[in-house]
């Protein structure tokens, strides 16, 4: 919610506001803010019962390192944290997107069985 803090008063009083997130405009409504406030994400993350991979860049201007760290701390093992420095949040440089894809592929291979498409 910190991403639309500047518009929070307008969202609450008027029911909605146009907010820019990641360079795009979105209409955020009061019900969405209320739903967010009702979520206990730490609890939800702690009880995923799934492997969790967190990818984050210290240069990310959307998700802070503190937020990424809080997710990592809340999660149970197996979990991994990969730094994507110097990528931005949207991985707009092809080299950063390729690196992230390589990391995801390597990580997920430990948890998802490889299926041979030729074995019919």
MMTF fields as JSON, N, C-alpha, C and O atoms, coordinates in Angstrom:
{
  "mmtfVersion": "1.0.0",
  "mmtfProducer": "UNKNOWN",
  "numBonds": 479,
  "numAtoms": 480,
  "numGroups": 120,
  "numChains": 1,
  "numModels": 1,
  "chainsPerModel": [1],
  "groupsPerChain": [120],
  "chainIdList": ["A"],
  "bondAtomList": [4, 2, 8, 6, 12, 10, 16, 14, 20, 18, 24, 22, 28, 26, 32, 30, 36, 34, 40, 38, 44, 42, 48, 46, 52, 50, 56, 54, 60, 58, 64, 62, 68, 66, 72, 70, 76, 74, 80, 78, 84, 82, 88, 86, 92, 90, 96, 94, 100, 98, 104, 102, 108, 106, 112, 110, 116, 114, 120, 118, 124, 122, 128, 126, 132, 130, 136, 134, 140, 138, 144, 142, 148, 146, 152, 150, 156, 154, 160, 158, 164, 162, 168, 166, 172, 170, 176, 174, 180, 178, 184, 182, 188, 186, 192, 190, 196, 194, 200, 198, 204, 202, 208, 206, 212, 210, 216, 214, 220, 218, 224, 222, 228, 226, 232, 230, 236, 234, 240, 238, 244, 242, 248, 246, 252, 250, 256, 254, 260, 258, 264, 262, 268, 266, 272, 270, 276, 274, 280, 278, 284, 282, 288, 286, 292, 290, 296, 294, 300, 298, 304, 302, 308, 306, 312, 310, 316, 314, 320, 318, 324, 322, 328, 326, 332, 330, 336, 334, 340, 338, 344, 342, 348, 346, 352, 350, 356, 354, 360, 358, 364, 362, 368, 366, 372, 370, 376, 374, 380, 378, 384, 382, 388, 386, 392, 390, 396, 394, 400, 398, 404, 402, 408, 406, 412, 410, 416, 414, 420, 418, 424, 422, 428, 426, 432, 430, 436, 434, 440, 438, 444, 442, 448, 446, 452, 450, 456, 454, 460, 458, 464, 462, 468, 466, 472, 470, 476, 474],
  "bondOrderList": [1, 1, 1, 1, 1, 1, 1, 1, 1, 1, 1, 1, 1, 1, 1, 1, 1, 1, 1, 1, 1, 1, 1, 1, 1, 1, 1, 1, 1, 1, 1, 1, 1, 1, 1, 1, 1, 1, 1, 1, 1, 1, 1, 1, 1, 1, 1, 1, 1, 1, 1, 1, 1, 1, 1, 1, 1, 1, 1, 1, 1, 1, 1, 1, 1, 1, 1, 1, 1, 1, 1, 1, 1, 1, 1, 1, 1, 1, 1, 1, 1, 1, 1, 1, 1, 1, 1, 1, 1, 1, 1, 1, 1, 1, 1, 1, 1, 1, 1, 1, 1, 1, 1, 1, 1, 1, 1, 1, 1, 1, 1, 1, 1, 1, 1, 1, 1, 1, 1],
  "groupList": [{"groupName": "UNK", "atomNameList": ["N", "CA", "C", "O"], "elementList": ["N", "C", "C", "O"], "formalChargeList": [0, 0, 0, 0], "bondAtomList": [1, 0, 2, 1, 3, 2], "bondOrderList": [1, 1, 2], "singleLetterCode": "X", "chemCompType": "L-PEPTIDE LINKING"}],
  "groupTypeList": [0, 0, 0, 0, 0, 0, 0, 0, 0, 0, 0, 0, 0, 0, 0, 0, 0, 0, 0, 0, 0, 0, 0, 0, 0, 0, 0, 0, 0, 0, 0, 0, 0, 0, 0, 0, 0, 0, 0, 0, 0, 0, 0, 0, 0, 0, 0, 0, 0, 0, 0, 0, 0, 0, 0, 0, 0, 0, 0, 0, 0, 0, 0, 0, 0, 0, 0, 0, 0, 0, 0, 0, 0, 0, 0, 0, 0, 0, 0, 0, 0, 0, 0, 0, 0, 0, 0, 0, 0, 0, 0, 0, 0, 0, 0, 0, 0, 0, 0, 0, 0, 0, 0, 0, 0, 0, 0, 0, 0, 0, 0, 0, 0, 0, 0, 0, 0, 0, 0, 0],
  "groupIdList": [1, 2, 3, 4, 5, 6, 7, 8, 9, 10, 11, 12, 13, 14, 15, 16, 17, 18, 19, 20, 21, 22, 23, 24, 25, 26, 27, 28, 29, 30, 31, 32, 33, 34, 35, 36, 37, 38, 39, 40, 41, 42, 43, 44, 45, 46, 47, 48, 49, 50, 51, 52, 53, 54, 55, 56, 57, 58, 59, 60, 61, 62, 63, 64, 65, 66, 67, 68, 69, 70, 71, 72, 73, 74, 75, 76, 77, 78, 79, 80, 81, 82, 83, 84, 85, 86, 87, 88, 89, 90, 91, 92, 93, 94, 95, 96, 97, 98, 99, 100, 101, 102, 103, 104, 105, 106, 107, 108, 109, 110, 111, 112, 113, 114, 115, 116, 117, 118, 119, 120],
  "secStructList": [7, 4, 4, 4, 4, 4, 4, 2, 2, 2, 2, 2, 2, 2, 1, 3, 3, 3, 3, 3, 3, 6, 6, 3, 3, 3, 3, 3, 3, 2, 2, 2, 2, 2, 2, 2, 2, 6, 7, 7, 2, 2, 2, 2, 2, 2, 6, 7, 7, 1, 7, 3, 3, 3, 3, 3, 7, 6, 6, 7, 1, 1, 1, 7, 2, 2, 2, 2, 2, 2, 2, 2, 2, 2, 1, 7, 1, 1, 3, 3, 3, 3, 3, 7, 6, 6, 7, 7, 6, 6, 7, 7, 1, 2, 2, 2, 2, 2, 2, 2, 2, 2, 2, 2, 2, 2, 2, 2, 6, 6, 6, 1, 7, 7, 7, 7, 4, 4, 4, 7],
  "xCoordList": [0.822, 0.0, 0.856, 0.389, 2.116, 2.964, 3.146, 3.518, 2.889, 3.046, 1.989, 2.193, 0.878, -0.12, -0.49, -1.618, 0.476, 0.273, -0.19, -1.045, 0.375, 0.014, -1.463, -2.057, -2.04, -3.441, -4.374, -5.579, -3.85, -4.66, -5.835, -6.944, -5.618, -6.721, -7.828, -9.009, -7.447, -8.442, -9.182, -10.398, -8.462, -9.096, -10.141, -11.255, -9.781, -10.691, -11.873, -13.015, -11.621, -12.706, -13.586, -14.802, -12.977, -13.747, -14.114, -14.909, -13.527, -13.866, -12.907, -12.882, -12.097, -11.116, -10.172, -10.455, -9.043, -8.082, -7.245, -7.064, -6.743, -5.838, -4.418, -3.979, -3.712, -2.39, -1.427, -1.786, -0.203, 0.818, 1.676, 2.277, 1.722, 2.534, 3.348, 2.789, 4.654, 5.504, 5.36, 5.499, 5.079, 4.951, 3.595, 3.386, 2.671, 1.323, 0.305, 0.538, -0.823, -1.894, -2.942, -3.361, -3.355, -4.375, -5.376, -5.018, -6.622, -7.632, -7.654, -7.902, -7.39, -7.409, -8.658, -8.889, -9.454, -10.711, -10.599, -9.736, -11.474, -11.494, -11.586, -10.914, -12.393, -12.551, -11.222, -10.936, -10.411, -9.106, -8.206, -7.531, -8.198, -7.402, -7.875, -7.059, -9.181, -9.722, -9.34, -9.014, -9.381, -8.961, -7.487, -7.116, -6.652, -5.224, -5.0, -4.188, -5.701, -5.548, -5.967, -5.479, -6.86, -7.36, -6.456, -6.721, -5.409, -4.547, -3.39, -2.749, -3.134, -1.99, -0.969, -0.898, -0.185, 0.736, 1.827, 2.237, 2.301, 3.324, 2.799, 3.492, 1.587, 0.978, 0.819, 1.144, 0.323, 0.099, 1.406, 1.457, 2.469, 3.773, 4.327, 4.872, 4.186, 4.716, 4.026, 4.582, 2.828, 2.066, 1.852, 0.888, 2.732, 2.631, 2.788, 2.122, 3.68, 3.997, 4.444, 4.104, 5.216, 5.772, 7.169, 7.452, 8.038, 9.32, 9.077, 8.123, 9.933, 9.751, 11.065, 12.085, 11.036, 12.177, 11.847, 10.825, 12.713, 12.545, 13.662, 14.841, 13.291, 14.242, 14.084, 12.969, 15.191, 15.1, 16.365, 17.463, 16.203, 17.352, 17.442, 16.432, 18.631, 18.785, 18.434, 18.226, 18.368, 18.011, 16.513, 16.055, 15.764, 14.314, 13.684, 13.866, 12.948, 12.286, 10.826, 10.121, 10.37, 8.987, 8.899, 8.089, 9.724, 9.749, 11.074, 12.144, 11.001, 12.214, 12.92, 12.309, 14.188, 14.937, 14.37, 14.402, 13.853, 13.234, 12.002, 11.782, 11.202, 10.012, 10.398, 9.818, 11.368, 11.821, 12.413, 12.185, 13.173, 13.753, 12.701, 12.843, 11.633, 10.547, 9.84, 9.452, 9.675, 9.073, 9.972, 9.504, 11.27, 12.217, 12.211, 12.21, 12.206, 12.214, 10.939, 10.983, 9.819, 8.54, 8.407, 7.725, 9.054, 8.909, 9.661, 10.675, 9.131, 9.8, 10.66, 10.483, 11.57, 12.394, 11.576, 10.658, 11.876, 12.97, 12.632, 11.525, 13.628, 13.486, 14.846, 15.879, 14.835, 16.079, 15.848, 14.736, 16.926, 16.894, 18.001, 19.166, 17.642, 18.612, 18.62, 17.576, 19.81, 19.956, 20.061, 20.83, 19.286, 19.283, 19.99, 19.736, 20.849, 21.571, 22.316, 23.032, 22.193, 21.626, 20.256, 19.952, 19.441, 18.145, 17.179, 17.327, 16.178, 15.077, 13.908, 13.981, 12.846, 11.719, 11.097, 10.722, 10.988, 10.32, 11.27, 10.859, 12.539, 13.532, 13.506, 13.414, 13.589, 13.454, 14.655, 14.531, 15.809, 16.969, 16.955, 16.773, 17.146, 17.101, 18.11, 17.822, 19.271, 20.292, 19.828, 20.137, 19.093, 18.571, 17.46, 17.393, 16.592, 15.51, 16.08, 15.587, 17.108, 17.729, 18.384, 18.294, 19.04, 19.666, 18.603, 18.77, 17.514, 16.43, 15.856, 15.601, 15.655, 15.125, 16.07, 15.622, 17.362, 18.351, 18.304, 18.364, 18.198, 18.137, 16.862, 16.905, 15.745, 14.476, 14.544, 14.128, 15.066, 15.18, 16.044, 15.677, 17.189, 18.086, 17.43, 17.508, 16.793, 16.193, 15.036, 14.938, 14.168, 12.952, 13.266, 12.474, 14.4, 14.753, 14.924, 14.86, 15.137, 15.247, 13.885, 13.798, 12.832, 11.514, 10.46, 9.424, 10.711, 9.745, 10.401, 11.462, 9.783, 10.384, 10.428, 9.497, 11.512, 11.659, 10.842, 10.939, 10.05, 9.221, 9.827, 10.053, 10.085, 10.633, 9.472, 8.654, 9.384, 8.244, 8.238, 7.213, 9.345, 9.411, 8.995, 8.886, 8.755, 8.426, 6.927, 6.486, 6.151, 4.761, 3.913, 2.714],
  "yCoordList": [-1.205, 0.0, 1.256, 2.335, 1.111, 2.295, 2.88, 4.046, 2.092, 2.565, 3.592, 4.378, 3.585, 4.604, 5.418, 5.897, 5.57, 6.38, 7.796, 8.337, 8.396, 9.789, 9.933, 10.995, 8.871, 8.918, 8.25, 8.19, 7.745, 6.967, 7.758, 7.229, 9.002, 9.823, 9.965, 9.851, 10.213, 10.347, 9.028, 9.022, 7.93, 6.621, 6.393, 5.956, 6.689, 6.467, 7.428, 7.004, 8.716, 9.7, 9.692, 9.859, 9.496, 9.569, 8.198, 8.098, 7.147, 5.808, 5.233, 4.019, 6.092, 5.617, 6.741, 7.918, 6.357, 7.328, 6.64, 5.422, 7.432, 6.937, 7.005, 8.049, 5.873, 5.757, 5.211, 4.327, 5.74, 5.23, 4.204, 4.487, 3.004, 1.908, 1.316, 0.888, 1.291, 0.73, 1.424, 0.797, 2.724, 3.494, 3.396, 3.99, 2.664, 2.51, 3.11, 3.159, 3.565, 4.128, 3.066, 2.309, 3.032, 2.095, 2.83, 3.753, 2.421, 2.935, 2.007, 0.808, 2.58, 1.815, 2.233, 3.42, 1.254, 1.528, 1.237, 0.476, 1.849, 1.7, 0.222, -0.193, -0.553, -1.971, -2.712, -3.6, -2.35, -2.983, -2.648, -3.527, -1.391, -0.969, -1.705, -2.171, -1.809, -2.515, -3.994, -4.572, -4.607, -6.007, -6.169, -7.117, -5.251, -5.316, -5.214, -5.951, -4.32, -4.135, -5.382, -5.617, -6.167, -7.358, -8.58, -9.63, -8.463, -9.601, -9.689, -8.684, -10.872, -11.129, -11.882, -13.11, -11.137, -11.761, -12.572, -13.61, -12.127, -12.913, -14.31, -15.306, -14.37, -15.662, -16.497, -17.684, -15.871, -16.572, -17.127, -18.271, -16.309, -16.734, -17.867, -18.84, -17.738, -18.759, -20.111, -21.148, -20.097, -21.339, -21.744, -22.441, -21.317, -21.697, -23.191, -23.788, -23.794, -25.205, -25.525, -26.566, -24.601, -24.74, -24.133, -23.227, -24.621, -23.942, -22.51, -22.25, -21.598, -20.196, -19.616, -19.708, -19.024, -18.325, -16.85, -16.445, -16.048, -14.601, -14.011, -14.243, -13.254, -12.542, -11.06, -10.538, -10.382, -8.961, -8.24, -8.789, -7.024, -6.179, -5.063, -4.439, -4.807, -3.699, -2.345, -1.363, -2.297, -1.049, -0.929, 0.06, -1.925, -1.945, -0.756, -0.588, 0.061, 1.227, 0.943, 1.818, -0.274, -0.639, -1.455, -1.154, -2.476, -3.329, -3.098, -3.312, -2.67, -2.381, -3.67, -4.737, -3.559, -4.712, -5.172, -6.361, -4.233, -4.6, -5.47, -6.435, -5.133, -5.937, -7.32, -8.325, -7.369, -8.66, -9.499, -10.707, -8.85, -9.557, -10.072, -11.162, -9.289, -9.71, -10.943, -11.837, -10.99, -12.165, -13.379, -14.458, -13.18, -14.28, -14.766, -15.972, -13.852, -14.23, -14.975, -15.91, -14.571, -15.192, -16.604, -17.452, -16.847, -18.135, -19.247, -19.018, -20.445, -21.635, -22.235, -21.919, -23.082, -23.768, -24.839, -25.39, -25.151, -24.62, -23.235, -22.976, -22.37, -21.015, -20.535, -20.967, -19.631, -19.069, -17.603, -17.186, -16.835, -15.407, -15.148, -15.456, -14.589, -14.291, -12.789, -12.176, -12.209, -10.787, -10.592, -11.281, -9.652, -9.369, -8.055, -7.465, -7.602, -6.355, -6.438, -7.417, -5.489, -4.157, -4.008, -2.934, -5.026, -4.989, -4.005, -3.638, -3.584, -2.804, -3.748, -4.935, -3.229, -4.056, -4.843, -6.003, -4.22, -4.857, -5.616, -6.087, -5.737, -6.438, -5.927, -6.712, -4.611, -4.013, -4.252, -4.146, -4.571, -4.901, -6.398, -7.209, -6.76, -8.165, -9.013, -10.161, -8.468, -9.232, -9.577, -10.657, -8.671, -8.932, -9.972, -10.85, -9.872, -10.854, -12.243, -13.234, -12.319, -13.607, -14.202, -15.406, -13.363, -13.839, -14.374, -15.445, -13.624, -14.064, -15.395, -16.291, -15.525, -16.776, -17.943, -19.045, -17.708, -18.747, -19.169, -20.358, -18.199, -18.496, -19.282, -20.242, -18.869, -19.555, -20.994, -21.925, -21.163, -22.502, -23.415, -24.56, -22.908, -23.719, -24.058, -25.197, -23.088, -23.295, -24.278, -25.19, -24.084, -24.905, -26.356, -27.248, -26.601, -27.975, -28.865, -30.089, -28.282, -29.055, -29.478, -30.389, -28.828, -29.05, -29.588, -30.091, -29.488, -29.935, -31.018, -30.786, -32.187, -33.242, -32.847, -32.235, -33.206, -32.939, -33.972, -35.172, -33.496, -34.381, -34.438, -33.406, -35.62, -35.799, -35.78, -36.7, -34.734, -34.644, -35.748, -35.977, -36.421, -37.48, -38.833, -39.799, -38.918, -40.221, -40.532, -41.535, -39.685, -39.896, -40.32, -40.516],
  "zCoordList": [0.0, 0.0, 0.0, -0.364, 0.411, 0.434, -0.967, -1.102, -2.004, -3.372, -3.762, -4.687, -3.066, -3.356, -2.121, -1.994, -1.209, 0.001, -0.303, 0.396, -1.349, -1.683, -2.034, -1.845, -2.54, -2.966, -1.976, -2.217, -0.868, 0.065, 0.62, 0.706, 0.995, 1.505, 0.471, 0.801, -0.782, -1.851, -2.066, -2.26, -2.031, -2.216, -1.132, -1.42, 0.118, 1.245, 1.198, 1.377, 0.959, 1.019, -0.226, -0.126, -1.408, -2.652, -3.222, -4.156, -2.652, -3.116, -4.127, -4.328, -4.785, -5.743, -6.128, -5.904, -6.713, -7.237, -8.303, -8.284, -9.223, -10.245, -9.673, -9.192, -9.733, -9.135, -10.188, -10.966, -10.21, -11.13, -10.413, -9.377, -10.985, -10.45, -11.59, -12.6, -11.433, -12.467, -13.8, -14.85, -13.767, -14.998, -15.66, -16.718, -15.07, -15.621, -14.656, -13.449, -15.195, -14.366, -14.064, -14.939, -12.795, -12.342, -11.472, -10.74, -11.555, -10.639, -9.431, -9.557, -8.258, -7.015, -6.25, -6.019, -5.862, -5.161, -3.666, -3.226, -2.911, -1.457, -1.038, -0.094, -1.715, -1.365, -1.473, -0.67, -2.464, -2.627, -1.435, -0.9, -1.024, 0.132, 1.381, 2.177, 1.551, 2.72, 2.692, 3.729, 1.505, 1.376, 1.735, 2.427, 1.27, 1.604, 3.102, 3.661, 3.745, 5.187, 5.973, 7.078, 5.405, 6.091, 5.906, 6.491, 5.115, 4.826, 5.82, 6.126, 6.31, 7.167, 6.315, 6.357, 5.547, 4.604, 5.295, 4.774, 6.446, 7.164, 7.474, 7.265, 7.967, 8.286, 7.013, 6.991, 5.974, 4.703, 4.146, 3.695, 4.177, 3.666, 4.523, 4.001, 5.838, 6.759, 6.583, 6.944, 6.034, 5.886, 4.426, 4.109, 3.555, 2.138, 1.932, 1.086, 2.718, 2.553, 1.132, 0.571, 0.565, -0.773, -0.775, 0.009, -1.644, -1.822, -2.307, -3.041, -1.897, -2.273, -2.759, -2.076, -3.931, -4.505, -4.538, -5.092, -3.945, -3.95, -4.794, -4.527, -5.804, -6.652, -6.347, -6.354, -6.079, -5.729, -6.127, -6.048, -6.548, -6.851, -5.821, -5.494, -5.312, -4.372, -5.001, -4.288, -6.323, -7.019, -7.283, -7.854, -6.872, -7.07, -6.348, -5.142, -7.085, -6.5, -6.171, -5.668, -6.451, -6.173, -4.888, -4.011, -4.78, -3.59, -2.865, -3.435, -1.634, -0.87, -0.459, -0.411, -0.169, 0.319, 1.661, 1.978, 2.444, 3.723, 3.503, 4.236, 2.501, 2.206, 1.688, 2.099, 0.795, 0.28, 1.411, 1.483, 2.293, 3.431, 4.39, 4.944, 4.593, 5.484, 4.92, 5.673, 3.61, 2.97, 3.195, 3.559, 2.97, 3.154, 4.604, 4.849, 5.555, 6.969, 7.354, 8.153, 6.796, 7.144, 6.572, 7.148, 5.451, 4.762, 5.49, 6.149, 5.346, 5.861, 4.748, 3.572, 5.129, 4.139, 3.447, 4.055, 2.198, 1.406, 0.848, 0.376, 0.924, 0.409, -0.05, 0.461, -1.027, -1.549, -1.886, -2.209, -1.801, -2.117, -3.136, -2.882, -4.277, -5.327, -5.575, -5.798, -5.533, -5.826, -7.329, -7.998, -7.858, -9.297, -9.624, -10.675, -8.763, -9.002, -10.324, -10.538, -11.205, -11.119, -11.787, -12.305, -11.79, -12.49, -11.838, -10.673, -12.63, -12.072, -11.802, -12.119, -11.226, -10.811, -11.967, -11.798, -13.125, -14.265, -15.191, -16.251, -14.794, -15.607, -17.052, -17.996, -17.209, -18.537, -19.441, -20.661, -18.874, -19.703, -19.992, -19.084, -21.252, -21.666, -20.898, -20.562, -20.622, -19.91, -18.489, -17.986, -17.844, -16.5, -16.537, -15.676, -17.532, -17.677, -17.95, -17.411, -18.778, -19.083, -17.837, -17.601, -17.045, -15.81, -14.849, -14.266, -14.687, -13.8, -14.286, -13.482, -15.585, -16.14, -15.874, -15.559, -15.998, -15.725, -14.257, -13.944, -13.371, -11.94, -11.6, -10.831, -12.172, -11.917, -12.428, -11.74, -13.627, -14.215, -13.361, -13.096, -12.932, -12.1, -10.769, -10.31, -10.157, -8.835, -8.892, -8.071, -9.864, -9.925, -10.271, -9.966, -10.899, -11.266, -10.032, -10.151, -8.864, -7.622, -7.083, -6.26, -7.54, -6.938, -7.902, -7.466, -9.199, -10.191, -11.053, -11.633, -11.141, -11.954, -13.427, -13.951, -14.074, -15.494, -16.261, -16.005, -17.189, -18.023, -19.406, -20.038, -19.866, -21.211, -22.196, -22.198, -23.045, -23.973, -25.031, -25.672, -25.22, -26.234, -25.685, -26.44, -24.357, -23.768, -23.815, -23.254, -24.474, -24.773, -23.692, -23.889]
}
